[in-house]
């Protein structure tokens, strides 16, 4: 399930559980290629942040490349990924951090 995040709902969304958050830009070609892959991950809570519309969140986490991912566990960032990733790479990163 993909949830669009913004400055109003970001902290509430990431506060509990394991959540993968993608930072993307509408003009980014790699981001456009990443979206269908994320849509295949139907059993995973995925949040997306449009970097052009949410500059405070981008600064808060020092995001500079797109797409970028942060894996949150109970509100704390525990892992990061940068660039385009296939489904297996994303699932592997999630599995590494389930414990």
N, C-alpha and C positions, 0 to 999 in steps of 0.2 A: 504494500500500500504506500503510495507516494503522497506526502503532505507538503504543500507549499508553505514555507516558513517566512516570517517577517519579524520585525523588531518587537511586535506585540505578543507573538505566540512562541518565539524561539525557546526561551528559558523554560516555559511550561512543557513544551514538547520534549525537550532533552532531559528533563529533570529525573525521570524514572526509567529504568530498564536500559536495554541496549538499543541504540538508535544510530543509524548511519545517515550522515548529513552531507549532501553534495552542494558545493558552491559552484554556480554556473553563470554564464552570461549568454544572453540571446544571440549575440553576434559571434560566439565561439563555435567554430566548426567541430571541434572535438566534443564539445558539450552536446551538440545536436546529434552526434553519433552515439553518445553515451546514453541518452534518454531511452531509446528502445531497449537497451540492455537492462536498465533499471526497472523498466516496466515488466520485464520477465521475472523479476524477483518479488512475486506476489505475496509471499509469506513473511516478508521482512519489512519492518518499519523503516521507511526511508523518508527523510525530510530533504527538501531542496530550498536553496537560498539564491535568489536572483541578486547577484553582486551589485548590479547597477541600481537596484531599488533599495538595498539594505547596506549602505556603506559602513554603518556603525558595527554591524556584526562582522563584516569583512576585516575591519581594522582590529577588532577585539581578538580575532584569531590569526592575524597576520597572514591572510590569504593573498597570494600574489599570482598564482598560476591557475588555469582553468582547464578542465574541471579539477577541483580539489575535494577531497573527502576527509571528514573527521568522524571517527567512531566514538560515540559517547556512551559511557556507562554511568547511570545514575547522576547525570549532569556534568560529569568530568570527562574531558577528552582523554582517550586512552590509546588511540592510534590514528595515524594520518596516511593518506595516499594522495598522490598527485598524478594527473594525467588520465588519459583514456584507459579504462580497464575492462577486460571481458568478464563475463558472468562468473567463471571459475575463480578468477583472481579476487573478486569481491567476496565470494562465498568463503574462500580460504581465509581471508583476513578476518571475516566475522567468526569463523570457527576457531581461529587461533585465540580469540578474545572472549569466548563464551564462559570460560572458567572463572 
